Amino acid sequence: MQFQWYPGHMTKAKRQMQEDIKLVDLVIELVDARIPMSSRNPDIDELGKNKARLILLNKADLADEKQNQAWTSYFEEKGYFVVRMDARSKAQIKPVNQVILEACKEKIERDRRRGIKNRPVRAMVVGIPNVGKSTFINSFAGKACAKTGNKPGVTKGKQWIRLNKSVELLDTPGILWPKFEDQRVGLKLALIGSIKDEILNIDEMSLELIRLLQQEEAYMTAMAARYDLTPEEEPVKLLEQVATNRSCIKKGGELDYSKAAALLLDEFRSGTIGRMTLEKPEEYDA
Ligand code: G4P
């Protein structure tokens, strides 16, 4: 699902989210573990204040495990509960239930003191497009979970999925926009495949990818090994080597840079070159 955001969309999405957030105890925010900051929405902290917060570092299977750990600590230090996972894996999702209860412990305690028993905690999933919200909801809720339907006192039309006797999930995720006015953010979103390729220059993107990977020795080594490259060369030279070594040749015998660029981007996005993360916590405020 690809989105073009306009101010009108953003206002509407924000208003919808403000309404939905009132109904829940916990906000489950999905981010892409390869770019945990660039795949966050700038307004979510304001929208979700006073709620328990859980960040799911999703697509962790494609990201560098060392960085997954570093980002987990980063967000935990800021007071979020954090789980890293592959939303397609039911086994990896299982522990999330426990973390939800842990994150809502205060509310559960408060209910108990007031004599309210067995009131499930309510959660909603939010995130920018393509981070895996639907995949997560499907894996987490599964087919077996009956929808509870409308409840008295709850905004009409809202569907809650009863996950078990302790947790209910709003069935539609909140879709938020990224910080695309920041060009670096836009570039990284494009590199992981969140923005349509047609609106971007593939050749330029692949060179930017090479530049980013060159900053991390281990990533450069992995790329050099896969395409038989000379790591110390300039990005353009490296792209040329990819084209040569992968026989990306046009009809007249010329090197096909765009084909090499597309190959590189594809293999990066699928994790074929290796598990890589494009931003580190130390690049952001402590
Ligand atoms: P959204 O609701 O937030 O927009 O995201 P959605 O669940 O549709 O997921 C977007 C794509 O990401 C899907 O691929 C999905 O399979 C994949 N995905 C979700 N979670 C994970 C994860 O943890 N690891 C990996 N590796 N992939 C994940 P798709 O439908 O095949 O789309 P595409 O790959 O063709 O773009």
Boltz pocket constraint, residues with backbone or C-beta under 6 A from the ligand:
constraints:
  - pocket:
      binder: B
      contacts: [[A, 1], [A, 58], [A, 59], [A, 60], [A, 61], [A, 62], [A, 85], [A, 86], [A, 87], [A, 88], [A, 127], [A, 128], [A, 129], [A, 130], [A, 131], [A, 132], [A, 133], [A, 134], [A, 135], [A, 136], [A, 193]]
      max_distance: 6.0
